[in-house]
Each structure stands twice: as C-alpha cells, then as structure tokens.
C-alpha cells in the first residue's frame, strides 16, 4: 500500500474531492483525520473508512476558528502517534462581482482559502518535521495559475495559495517536507454548480444548473468534467513517496483546459 503507516489530515473531507481523497488515502494504508463543518458528512466518511478496515478520526468544526484549525493537528497526532501529511483542501468560491462586492463574503473567502491554510500549516510543520519529513498539499485551482474573468476573488486567493506553496517548498526543503498544490479544473462537485450558474454569466442566466455543468464539460478539450476520484488519485501521488523529488509544483488536473 502506498501510504502504509502514514498519518494524515484532509480538510473539507465530507464531500466531493476531499471525501474521495480521505477514503482513497485510508485504502492505501493511512490513518486519516477527516475534517469538515458537516457532522453528518464526516460521520459518513469515517464510517465508510472504518467499515473497510481503515483508521479515521472525525474532526467537526469551523476552520475559520484558529483554535480549531490548530487543534485538528494536535488531535490527529495524539490519536495516531504523529503526522506525515496534510491536504489543505478547504476553500470557498467567494463573491462573483467586483462592482458592489459583498465584503462579508470576501472576508469568508479569504479566511477559508488563505487564513485556515496558514494556521493549519503553522501547527503541522513541527509535527511533520518530528517524523523526519513528509508532505503538505494544498488545493489551488486552474484559476490559481490563470486568471478567471468570472471569479476574480477566487483567482486572487488561489494565486495566493500557489505563491505560498512555492515559497514553503524552498523554505521546508531542508526539513524533507515536500510542498505542492493541486489545481483542479472543472470537476463534478457542488462548487462547480456555483461557478457555472453565477448571475454575471449573462449567456447562461436562468438555465438549469445540471445542464450548465454538462455544457461546461463539453467545452473541455476532453469533452467532459473531471471526477472527484481523479483529483484524489493525483493527490495520492503528490502525498506518497512516489513523488519524493516533487516539491513546489502546481499540478493542473483539468483535462488539458490550461494547456
């Protein structure tokens, strides 16, 4: 198994890509801290992992609370005996508009896309260093490597994630801590439905969300949207020892959308 005896954390793990990753990592031998604000979703993921013979710890709370963001590291390390990796997957689409921007929504987007990442990372570095190295993985986006006309605030935040990753990769290389970002393109998740149905996309105003998701998939060079499991597969590689010389990367998983 590719993560045998590893211990890790996945945030926003109750659904979508995070859920797929937590389950996949556990199947590959990792003990996983499953983090989300959704109690029922966390319980379901933990239940699926443990039913399959894996190890998981449910951690329910709001990562915008710094104490909770730090506690997920301590509680996972205490439960399983250390920490080898963290997948900081939590995110927020942010407001669509710049003119008349909702600043409360902007603050939430910055908190979830950037502040939580910083706080959890701060807590995780000493634990991973104590294990002799490991991996930090962050979910950016294709909007973090090229601009998004429809989601400029999201792009702002995800460009920040990529910059943070590249800086940390150099800073933590002597500690044998690899740091990478995964940059999903259009993936069949609830967040994609938010993006495709935004009211400032006048060409699609009023259309059914599922029809818009299908249309977005047809626009991709591969003719479809991605699946959460395909992001989980890429995340598994970046976390595993198979990527032992990969650090500072922002890997697009997007069906050639940014090619």
Backbone as CSV, one residue per row, in Angstrom:
resi,resn,N_x,N_y,N_z,CA_x,CA_y,CA_z,C_x,C_y,C_z
1,UNK,0.836,-1.202,0.000,0.000,0.000,0.000,0.871,1.252,0.000
2,UNK,0.418,2.270,-0.692,1.266,3.424,-0.971,1.395,4.398,0.196
3,UNK,0.496,4.303,1.177,0.591,5.166,2.357,0.609,4.350,3.646
4,UNK,1.150,3.175,3.571,1.169,2.291,4.741,1.901,2.956,5.906
5,UNK,1.262,2.944,7.062,1.797,3.510,8.311,1.921,5.032,8.287
6,UNK,1.320,5.693,7.320,1.319,7.151,7.277,0.107,7.684,8.043
7,UNK,0.250,8.901,8.526,-0.814,9.569,9.277,-1.046,10.933,8.650
8,UNK,-2.301,11.235,8.352,-2.559,12.496,7.679,-3.899,13.109,8.006
9,UNK,-4.112,14.282,7.441,-5.329,15.064,7.633,-5.834,15.507,6.271
10,UNK,-7.152,15.465,6.103,-7.790,16.045,4.924,-8.869,16.998,5.410
11,UNK,-8.784,18.271,4.994,-9.826,19.226,5.346,-10.872,19.281,4.231
12,UNK,-12.070,19.742,4.592,-13.219,19.737,3.667,-13.417,18.340,3.103
13,UNK,-13.433,17.368,4.004,-13.411,15.956,3.612,-14.775,15.285,3.640
14,UNK,-15.844,16.049,3.846,-17.163,15.434,3.964,-17.821,15.177,2.619
15,UNK,-17.311,15.786,1.548,-17.946,15.615,0.242,-16.931,15.875,-0.853
16,UNK,-17.313,15.559,-2.071,-16.523,15.903,-3.244,-15.113,15.357,-3.255
17,UNK,-14.173,16.193,-3.657,-12.779,15.777,-3.809,-12.146,15.399,-2.480
18,UNK,-12.454,16.159,-1.421,-11.892,15.849,-0.115,-12.339,14.483,0.389
19,UNK,-13.616,14.192,0.221,-14.141,12.882,0.609,-13.443,11.770,-0.166
20,UNK,-13.330,11.954,-1.480,-12.676,10.942,-2.309,-11.237,10.723,-1.864
21,UNK,-10.550,11.819,-1.501,-9.166,11.694,-1.061,-9.035,10.981,0.267
22,UNK,-9.854,11.344,1.241,-9.775,10.709,2.561,-9.994,9.214,2.449
23,UNK,-10.990,8.822,1.668,-11.279,7.386,1.508,-10.146,6.685,0.765
24,UNK,-9.623,7.321,-0.271,-8.537,6.702,-1.039,-7.277,6.564,-0.194
25,UNK,-6.940,7.594,0.567,-5.741,7.536,1.399,-5.856,6.413,2.430
26,UNK,-7.037,6.266,3.014,-7.240,5.212,4.012,-7.096,3.829,3.372
27,UNK,-7.604,3.674,2.174,-7.464,2.386,1.473,-6.013,2.070,1.167
28,UNK,-5.194,3.126,1.057,-3.767,2.927,0.796,-2.955,2.805,2.079
29,UNK,-3.636,2.704,3.217,-2.953,2.397,4.462,-2.801,3.526,5.455
30,UNK,-3.244,4.734,5.112,-3.069,5.877,6.014,-4.160,5.923,7.077
31,UNK,-3.800,6.427,8.246,-4.782,6.841,9.250,-5.107,8.295,8.954
32,UNK,-6.398,8.630,8.916,-6.801,9.932,8.380,-7.671,10.705,9.366
33,UNK,-7.286,11.958,9.626,-8.150,12.903,10.304,-9.080,13.524,9.272
34,UNK,-10.379,13.294,9.449,-11.395,13.725,8.485,-12.045,15.004,9.022
35,UNK,-11.772,16.131,8.376,-12.165,17.439,8.905,-13.241,18.079,8.037
36,UNK,-14.290,18.565,8.678,-15.315,19.326,7.968,-16.241,19.954,8.995
37,UNK,-17.035,20.915,8.550,-18.040,21.524,9.419,-19.336,20.718,9.432
38,UNK,-19.451,19.783,8.494,-20.657,18.972,8.289,-20.564,17.682,9.105
39,UNK,-21.254,17.641,10.245,-21.190,16.480,11.137,-21.633,15.200,10.431
40,UNK,-22.770,15.256,9.755,-23.287,14.053,9.104,-22.335,13.565,8.021
41,UNK,-21.764,14.499,7.268,-20.832,14.113,6.216,-19.567,13.489,6.770
42,UNK,-19.034,14.061,7.844,-17.847,13.493,8.482,-18.145,12.099,9.009
43,UNK,-19.281,11.945,9.665,-19.642,10.630,10.201,-19.731,9.591,9.094
44,UNK,-20.283,9.988,7.942,-20.416,9.053,6.833,-19.061,8.629,6.287
45,UNK,-18.130,9.583,6.155,-16.803,9.255,5.631,-16.042,8.376,6.619
46,UNK,-16.069,8.749,7.880,-15.399,7.928,8.904,-16.000,6.529,8.937
47,UNK,-17.318,6.446,8.831,-17.975,5.143,8.832,-17.557,4.283,7.655
48,UNK,-17.449,4.893,6.489,-17.036,4.131,5.305,-15.594,3.646,5.445
49,UNK,-14.728,4.503,5.972,-13.329,4.104,6.145,-13.194,2.972,7.147
50,UNK,-13.825,3.111,8.289,-13.691,2.089,9.331,-14.375,0.787,8.933
51,UNK,-15.473,0.880,8.182,-16.151,-0.341,7.721,-15.256,-1.143,6.789
52,UNK,-14.361,-0.459,6.099,-13.425,-1.134,5.205,-12.135,-1.549,5.887
53,UNK,-12.074,-1.404,7.204,-10.894,-1.811,7.954,-9.855,-0.729,8.132
54,UNK,-10.175,0.503,7.723,-9.226,1.597,7.850,-9.346,2.332,9.170
55,UNK,-8.483,3.317,9.353,-8.472,4.117,10.580,-8.793,5.567,10.241
56,UNK,-9.727,6.137,10.982,-10.117,7.526,10.730,-10.597,8.170,12.012
57,UNK,-10.400,9.470,12.097,-10.849,10.272,13.229,-11.674,11.425,12.694
58,UNK,-12.918,11.541,13.140,-13.762,12.640,12.729,-13.459,13.898,13.521
59,UNK,-13.297,15.019,12.831,-12.980,16.303,13.455,-13.933,17.345,12.881
60,UNK,-14.935,17.710,13.660,-16.007,18.568,13.165,-15.880,19.962,13.774
61,UNK,-15.854,20.974,12.914,-15.772,22.344,13.403,-15.529,23.311,12.277
62,UNK,-15.436,24.587,12.633,-15.255,25.666,11.679,-13.778,26.054,11.629
63,UNK,-13.136,25.796,10.507,-11.712,26.077,10.373,-11.388,27.566,10.408
64,UNK,-12.391,28.420,10.313,-12.139,29.855,10.462,-11.807,30.218,11.910
65,UNK,-12.075,29.305,12.827,-11.687,29.494,14.223,-10.268,28.967,14.395
66,UNK,-9.324,29.856,14.675,-7.917,29.461,14.709,-7.647,28.323,15.684
67,UNK,-8.312,28.335,16.827,-8.087,27.272,17.809,-8.465,25.917,17.238
68,UNK,-9.578,25.871,16.514,-9.977,24.598,15.907,-9.002,24.205,14.801
69,UNK,-8.590,25.164,13.973,-7.662,24.867,12.880,-6.350,24.278,13.396
70,UNK,-5.903,24.761,14.546,-4.688,24.190,15.148,-4.978,22.843,15.813
71,UNK,-6.161,22.724,16.401,-6.466,21.517,17.178,-6.554,20.268,16.323
72,UNK,-6.900,20.411,15.043,-7.019,19.213,14.207,-5.667,18.524,14.060
73,UNK,-4.600,19.305,14.098,-3.255,18.736,14.023,-2.939,17.998,15.320
74,UNK,-3.146,18.667,16.435,-2.846,18.056,17.733,-3.671,16.792,17.960
75,UNK,-4.946,16.860,17.662,-5.827,15.723,17.929,-5.514,14.528,17.027
76,UNK,-5.191,14.792,15.773,-4.819,13.689,14.876,-3.498,13.061,15.308
77,UNK,-2.513,13.890,15.613,-1.208,13.367,16.036,-1.327,12.584,17.333
78,UNK,-2.138,13.061,18.263,-2.324,12.344,19.528,-3.045,11.018,19.331
79,UNK,-4.015,11.019,18.428,-4.807,9.805,18.221,-4.005,8.695,17.552
80,UNK,-3.135,9.069,16.604,-2.474,8.048,15.784,-0.958,7.982,15.976
81,UNK,-0.387,8.936,16.712,1.034,8.846,17.020,1.951,9.677,16.154
82,UNK,1.451,10.717,15.549,2.302,11.590,14.741,1.529,12.164,13.573
83,UNK,2.272,12.769,12.635,1.654,13.344,11.441,2.668,13.334,10.307
84,UNK,2.221,12.814,9.157,3.085,12.735,7.979,2.649,13.648,6.839
85,UNK,1.361,13.948,6.764,0.900,14.792,5.658,-0.388,15.506,6.033
86,UNK,-0.620,16.615,5.344,-1.874,17.351,5.431,-2.295,17.736,4.024
87,UNK,-3.547,17.482,3.695,-4.132,18.019,2.464,-5.077,19.142,2.868
88,UNK,-4.625,20.376,2.698,-5.448,21.559,2.959,-6.362,21.771,1.756
89,UNK,-7.528,21.155,1.822,-8.443,21.168,0.678,-9.564,22.195,0.824
90,UNK,-9.794,22.697,2.015,-10.910,23.604,2.240,-10.801,24.844,1.352
91,UNK,-11.950,25.322,0.881,-11.958,26.514,0.048,-13.341,27.126,-0.027
92,UNK,-13.440,28.239,-0.722,-14.695,28.980,-0.835,-14.681,29.738,-2.152
93,UNK,-15.787,29.736,-2.911,-15.786,30.398,-4.223,-15.692,31.905,-4.163
94,UNK,-16.100,32.516,-3.046,-16.040,33.967,-2.933,-17.088,34.649,-3.788
95,UNK,-17.171,35.975,-3.683,-18.163,36.717,-4.465,-17.808,36.729,-5.948
96,UNK,-18.847,36.778,-6.780,-18.626,36.809,-8.223,-18.277,38.197,-8.720
97,UNK,-18.856,39.217,-8.095,-18.742,40.579,-8.611,-17.618,41.355,-7.930
98,UNK,-17.088,42.327,-8.630,-16.180,43.308,-8.046,-16.964,44.585,-7.745
99,UNK,-17.705,45.081,-8.746,-18.569,46.223,-8.511,-19.671,45.816,-7.525
100,UNK,-19.778,46.561,-6.433,-20.783,46.231,-5.432,-20.456,44.968,-4.659
101,UNK,-19.193,44.685,-4.493,-18.771,43.439,-3.851,-19.315,43.320,-2.427
102,UNK,-19.692,42.122,-2.077,-20.129,41.813,-0.717,-18.870,41.550,0.118
103,UNK,-18.486,42.514,0.941,-17.231,42.398,1.672,-17.270,41.305,2.728
104,UNK,-18.447,41.001,3.257,-18.543,39.897,4.224,-18.213,38.574,3.533
105,UNK,-18.718,38.398,2.309,-18.410,37.193,1.538,-16.933,37.158,1.178
106,UNK,-16.363,38.322,0.878,-14.932,38.416,0.577,-14.083,37.957,1.764
107,UNK,-14.462,38.407,2.964,-13.714,38.015,4.163,-13.793,36.512,4.397
108,UNK,-14.966,35.925,4.177,-15.105,34.472,4.331,-14.197,33.750,3.334
109,UNK,-14.182,34.244,2.096,-13.351,33.615,1.068,-11.877,33.666,1.434
110,UNK,-11.406,34.815,1.914,-10.001,34.917,2.308,-9.702,34.030,3.509
111,UNK,-10.630,33.996,4.455,-10.417,33.148,5.636,-10.292,31.683,5.244
112,UNK,-11.216,31.196,4.422,-11.231,29.767,4.102,-10.151,29.386,3.098
113,UNK,-9.842,30.261,2.166,-8.835,29.927,1.156,-7.407,30.190,1.602
114,UNK,-7.214,31.136,2.531,-5.856,31.529,2.893,-5.573,31.421,4.392
115,UNK,-6.394,32.038,5.220,-6.086,32.059,6.658,-6.055,30.646,7.245
116,UNK,-7.045,29.827,6.940,-7.072,28.479,7.503,-5.857,27.676,7.064
117,UNK,-5.444,27.888,5.808,-4.256,27.212,5.278,-3.019,27.580,6.089
118,UNK,-2.873,28.867,6.364,-1.721,29.336,7.128,-1.721,28.776,8.548
119,UNK,-2.860,28.838,9.209,-2.928,28.422,10.612,-2.694,26.924,10.762
120,UNK,-3.335,26.142,9.914,-3.140,24.693,9.987,-1.704,24.308,9.651
121,UNK,-1.133,24.991,8.669,0.258,24.720,8.300,1.203,25.040,9.452
122,UNK,0.978,26.162,10.100,1.807,26.547,11.244,1.842,25.430,12.282
123,UNK,0.672,24.855,12.555,0.605,23.792,13.551,1.214,22.489,13.047
124,UNK,1.098,22.243,11.736,1.523,20.949,11.190,3.033,20.826,11.021
125,UNK,3.715,21.913,10.712,5.144,21.825,10.391,5.956,21.142,11.494
126,UNK,5.828,21.520,12.759,6.645,20.841,13.780,6.339,19.348,13.893
127,UNK,5.072,18.976,13.724,4.707,17.560,13.815,5.316,16.762,12.669
128,UNK,5.254,17.313,11.455,5.818,16.605,10.302,7.339,16.583,10.376
129,UNK,7.916,17.673,10.823,9.373,17.734,10.992,9.836,16.662,11.976
130,UNK,9.073,16.451,13.033,9.436,15.458,14.045,9.423,14.039,13.496
131,UNK,8.708,13.810,12.406,8.668,12.486,11.769,9.788,12.316,10.747
132,UNK,10.628,13.342,10.601,11.718,13.257,9.642,11.343,13.703,8.247
133,UNK,10.195,14.360,8.126,9.752,14.848,6.823,8.375,14.326,6.481
134,UNK,7.850,14.799,5.353,6.516,14.407,4.929,6.042,15.309,3.808
135,UNK,4.735,15.528,3.762,4.168,16.261,2.637,3.058,17.200,3.083
136,UNK,3.067,18.380,2.499,1.966,19.332,2.623,1.383,19.534,1.235
137,UNK,0.089,19.363,1.130,-0.595,19.517,-0.149,-1.721,20.522,0.009
138,UNK,-1.900,21.360,-1.010,-2.912,22.415,-0.971,-3.748,22.361,-2.237
139,UNK,-5.037,22.571,-2.092,-5.887,22.674,-3.269,-5.903,24.125,-3.728
140,UNK,-5.325,24.366,-4.895,-5.444,25.667,-5.542,-6.560,25.522,-6.579
141,UNK,-6.267,25.802,-7.824,-7.266,25.732,-8.891,-6.570,26.112,-10.180
142,UNK,-7.172,25.750,-11.307,-6.672,26.330,-12.549,-6.828,27.852,-12.514
143,UNK,-7.768,28.349,-11.695,-7.913,29.800,-11.505,-6.789,30.384,-10.664
144,UNK,-5.899,29.531,-10.144,-4.727,29.986,-9.418,-3.475,30.011,-10.272
145,UNK,-3.614,29.577,-11.541,-2.470,29.636,-12.458,-2.809,30.396,-13.734
146,UNK,-4.099,30.719,-13.901,-4.516,31.638,-14.960,-5.741,32.405,-14.458
147,UNK,-5.907,33.608,-14.926,-6.995,34.433,-14.421,-8.364,33.901,-14.779
148,UNK,-9.330,34.172,-13.887,-10.720,33.797,-14.129,-11.563,35.063,-14.218
149,UNK,-12.145,35.320,-15.380,-12.971,36.506,-15.557,-14.220,36.456,-14.686
150,UNK,-14.720,35.254,-14.425,-15.962,35.106,-13.684,-15.743,34.989,-12.176
151,UNK,-14.508,34.755,-11.741,-14.245,34.555,-10.315,-12.936,35.230,-9.915
152,UNK,-12.854,36.560,-10.045,-11.576,37.223,-9.752,-11.138,37.108,-8.302
153,UNK,-12.078,37.096,-7.361,-11.698,36.954,-5.956,-11.158,35.550,-5.693
154,UNK,-11.793,34.553,-6.288,-11.311,33.180,-6.167,-9.905,33.067,-6.760
155,UNK,-9.700,33.690,-7.922,-8.363,33.694,-8.524,-7.348,34.369,-7.612
156,UNK,-7.730,35.496,-7.033,-6.840,36.195,-6.110,-6.366,35.260,-5.006
157,UNK,-7.315,34.558,-4.403,-6.984,33.671,-3.284,-6.143,32.486,-3.729
158,UNK,-6.505,31.887,-4.866,-5.790,30.680,-5.288,-4.412,30.988,-5.858
159,UNK,-4.227,32.163,-6.464,-2.863,32.591,-6.807,-2.044,32.719,-5.529
160,UNK,-2.682,33.194,-4.454,-2.001,33.279,-3.164,-1.589,31.925,-2.641
161,UNK,-2.446,30.931,-2.802,-2.118,29.569,-2.372,-0.895,29.056,-3.133
162,UNK,-0.885,29.264,-4.449,0.251,28.789,-5.254,1.543,29.490,-4.845
163,UNK,1.468,30.792,-4.581,2.662,31.506,-4.130,3.150,31.004,-2.785
164,UNK,2.222,30.728,-1.897,2.563,30.182,-0.577,3.247,28.826,-0.723
165,UNK,2.703,27.994,-1.585,3.263,26.660,-1.815,4.693,26.754,-2.341
166,UNK,4.921,27.613,-3.308,6.257,27.699,-3.900,7.276,28.263,-2.916
167,UNK,6.835,29.174,-2.075,7.733,29.709,-1.053,8.046,28.666,0.010
168,UNK,7.004,27.976,0.480,7.222,26.956,1.504,8.074,25.805,0.993
169,UNK,7.917,25.460,-0.287,8.703,24.352,-0.837,10.194,24.615,-0.671
170,UNK,10.618,25.847,-0.913,12.027,26.199,-0.730,12.393,26.268,0.748
171,UNK,11.507,26.837,1.528,11.792,27.033,2.956,11.902,25.705,3.707
172,UNK,11.059,24.738,3.333,10.991,23.487,4.091,11.770,22.333,3.455
173,UNK,12.391,22.584,2.314,13.161,21.516,1.667,14.241,20.928,2.576
174,UNK,14.976,21.742,3.364,15.985,21.140,4.256,15.391,20.211,5.307
175,UNK,14.092,20.382,5.608,13.421,19.512,6.583,12.813,18.279,5.934
176,UNK,13.035,18.115,4.631,12.476,16.983,3.880,10.944,17.002,3.901
177,UNK,10.404,18.205,3.915,8.956,18.376,3.819,8.656,18.902,2.424
178,UNK,7.974,18.098,1.642,7.612,18.487,0.281,6.294,19.262,0.310
179,UNK,6.182,20.274,-0.534,5.014,21.153,-0.536,4.539,21.342,-1.976
180,UNK,3.298,20.967,-2.237,2.765,21.045,-3.595,1.316,21.517,-3.584
181,UNK,0.871,21.971,-4.746,-0.526,22.345,-4.948,-1.116,21.494,-6.057
182,UNK,-2.363,21.161,-5.908,-3.120,20.512,-6.963,-4.116,21.537,-7.484
183,UNK,-4.234,21.631,-8.800,-5.040,22.682,-9.433,-6.151,22.052,-10.260
184,UNK,-7.283,21.764,-9.632,-8.388,21.144,-10.377,-8.980,22.100,-11.403
185,UNK,-9.380,21.525,-12.521,-10.199,22.239,-13.481,-11.660,22.005,-13.160
186,UNK,-12.526,21.880,-14.157,-13.943,21.644,-13.892,-14.188,20.215,-13.408
187,UNK,-14.496,20.093,-12.131,-14.729,18.793,-11.509,-16.198,18.727,-11.072
188,UNK,-16.806,17.582,-11.219,-18.242,17.417,-10.927,-18.466,17.425,-9.418
189,UNK,-18.560,18.622,-8.856,-18.751,18.818,-7.420,-19.783,19.926,-7.202
190,UNK,-20.261,20.101,-5.971,-21.189,21.202,-5.693,-20.616,22.578,-6.039
191,UNK,-19.308,22.784,-5.859,-18.742,24.099,-6.150,-18.817,24.435,-7.634
192,UNK,-18.676,23.439,-8.505,-18.781,23.705,-9.936,-20.155,24.275,-10.266
193,UNK,-21.178,23.800,-9.582,-22.536,24.295,-9.827,-22.693,25.758,-9.410
194,UNK,-21.915,26.176,-8.423,-21.910,27.592,-8.051,-21.284,28.429,-9.161
195,UNK,-20.153,27.980,-9.663,-19.442,28.752,-10.666,-20.239,28.878,-11.977
196,UNK,-20.810,27.761,-12.457,-21.455,27.808,-13.777,-22.764,28.581,-13.769
197,UNK,-23.361,28.775,-12.592,-24.667,29.433,-12.540,-24.607,30.852,-11.991
198,UNK,-23.419,31.432,-11.936,-23.304,32.789,-11.393,-24.059,33.783,-12.273
199,UNK,-24.758,34.726,-11.644,-25.632,35.614,-12.407,-24.924,36.546,-13.362
200,UNK,-23.613,36.768,-13.189,-22.931,37.668,-14.118,-22.547,36.968,-15.416
201,UNK,-22.796,35.672,-15.498,-22.581,34.960,-16.753,-23.872,35.067,-17.577
202,UNK,-24.031,36.185,-18.255,-25.292,36.511,-18.886,-25.726,35.480,-19.925
203,UNK,-24.791,34.876,-20.581,-25.137,33.922,-21.628,-25.866,32.708,-21.075
204,UNK,-25.708,32.438,-19.783,-26.292,31.230,-19.204,-27.333,31.537,-18.142
205,UNK,-27.718,32.815,-18.005,-28.659,33.206,-16.952,-29.970,32.436,-17.089
206,UNK,-30.425,31.895,-15.968,-31.700,31.213,-15.931,-31.681,29.759,-16.363
207,UNK,-30.570,29.265,-16.818,-30.514,27.879,-17.266,-30.362,26.921,-16.089
208,UNK,-30.758,25.681,-16.301,-30.663,24.640,-15.285,-29.203,24.356,-14.946
209,UNK,-28.903,24.225,-13.639,-27.519,24.016,-13.210,-26.923,22.751,-13.811
210,UNK,-27.699,21.665,-13.830,-27.139,20.416,-14.348,-26.848,20.521,-15.842
211,UNK,-27.706,21.248,-16.557,-27.442,21.459,-17.981,-26.181,22.289,-18.176
212,UNK,-25.979,23.273,-17.291,-24.773,24.099,-17.379,-23.521,23.287,-17.078
213,UNK,-23.605,22.375,-16.115,-22.460,21.511,-15.806,-22.117,20.647,-17.022
214,UNK,-23.129,20.088,-17.658,-22.895,19.268,-18.847,-22.290,20.102,-19.971
215,UNK,-22.783,21.325,-20.152,-22.239,22.199,-21.189,-20.777,22.531,-20.898
216,UNK,-20.484,22.810,-19.612,-19.099,23.117,-19.241,-18.190,21.941,-19.539
217,UNK,-18.668,20.744,-19.296,-17.882,19.566,-19.608,-17.610,19.425,-21.096
218,UNK,-18.610,19.693,-21.913,-18.429,19.578,-23.362,-17.423,20.598,-23.889
219,UNK,-17.275,21.709,-23.171,-16.324,22.738,-23.594,-14.874,22.354,-23.283
220,UNK,-14.682,21.387,-22.415,-13.335,20.960,-22.056,-12.702,20.201,-23.228
221,UNK,-11.379,20.309,-23.436,-10.752,19.562,-24.523,-11.034,18.061,-24.487
222,UNK,-11.217,17.497,-23.280,-11.516,16.069,-23.181,-13.009,15.780,-23.264
223,UNK,-13.818,16.840,-23.386,-15.243,16.652,-23.630,-16.067,16.273,-22.425
224,UNK,-15.521,16.468,-21.212,-16.263,16.106,-20.001,-15.686,16.845,-18.812
225,UNK,-16.454,16.848,-17.723,-15.904,17.311,-16.456,-15.102,16.186,-15.817
226,UNK,-14.238,16.558,-14.859,-13.477,15.559,-14.124,-14.300,14.977,-12.987
227,UNK,-13.812,13.890,-12.440,-14.456,13.224,-11.304,-13.637,13.462,-10.038
228,UNK,-14.292,13.572,-8.891,-13.540,13.755,-7.645,-12.445,12.721,-7.451
229,UNK,-12.705,11.492,-7.869,-11.717,10.431,-7.697,-10.450,10.693,-8.504
230,UNK,-10.576,11.426,-9.602,-9.389,11.735,-10.410,-8.499,12.751,-9.710
231,UNK,-9.104,13.657,-8.955,-8.314,14.568,-8.130,-7.666,13.794,-6.983
232,UNK,-8.418,12.876,-6.384,-7.868,12.065,-5.293,-6.665,11.262,-5.759
233,UNK,-6.713,10.749,-6.972,-5.582,9.979,-7.497,-4.332,10.842,-7.625
234,UNK,-4.505,12.057,-8.129,-3.365,12.963,-8.257,-2.840,13.372,-6.881
235,UNK,-3.760,13.618,-5.948,-3.353,13.972,-4.586,-2.573,12.833,-3.940
236,UNK,-3.014,11.617,-4.163,-2.313,10.448,-3.615,-0.877,10.410,-4.108
237,UNK,-0.672,10.638,-5.384,0.697,10.646,-5.910,1.537,11.716,-5.230
238,UNK,1.017,12.934,-5.115,1.797,14.033,-4.563,2.115,13.829,-3.088
239,UNK,1.259,13.143,-2.356,1.488,12.874,-0.940,2.426,11.688,-0.738
240,UNK,2.386,10.746,-1.655,3.133,9.499,-1.479,4.621,9.684,-1.733
241,UNK,5.390,8.687,-1.331,6.837,8.709,-1.555,7.196,8.578,-3.032
242,UNK,6.226,8.226,-3.876,6.487,8.170,-5.306,6.833,9.554,-5.859
243,UNK,6.394,10.587,-5.157,6.691,11.971,-5.571,7.827,12.552,-4.736
244,UNK,8.799,11.723,-4.412,9.845,12.112,-3.457,10.723,13.267,-3.928
245,UNK,10.740,13.572,-5.224,11.539,14.695,-5.734,10.641,15.767,-6.357
246,UNK,9.381,15.744,-5.974,8.414,16.730,-6.480,8.060,17.674,-5.346
247,UNK,8.455,18.926,-5.474,8.106,19.933,-4.478,8.075,21.296,-5.153
248,UNK,7.104,22.120,-4.761,6.922,23.425,-5.375,6.097,23.386,-6.650
249,UNK,5.451,22.251,-6.904,4.665,22.101,-8.134,3.237,22.600,-7.919
250,UNK,2.650,23.125,-8.991,1.220,23.447,-9.042,0.667,22.621,-10.188
251,UNK,0.154,21.453,-9.877,-0.201,20.454,-10.880,-1.625,20.641,-11.384
252,UNK,-1.808,21.005,-12.657,-3.170,21.079,-13.192,-3.727,19.663,-13.409
253,UNK,-4.947,19.468,-12.969,-5.693,18.235,-13.268,-6.999,18.721,-13.885
254,UNK,-6.989,18.937,-15.193,-8.033,19.752,-15.813,-8.425,19.315,-17.230
255,UNK,-7.999,18.110,-17.641,-8.379,17.658,-18.979,-7.833,18.535,-20.083
256,UNK,-6.665,19.121,-19.869,-5.951,19.952,-20.851,-6.539,21.358,-20.990
257,UNK,-7.386,21.783,-20.053,-8.017,23.107,-20.150,-7.005,24.247,-20.159
258,UNK,-5.903,24.097,-19.420,-4.900,25.164,-19.355,-3.693,24.888,-20.256
259,UNK,-3.789,23.868,-21.091,-2.637,23.505,-21.929,-2.335,24.601,-22.944
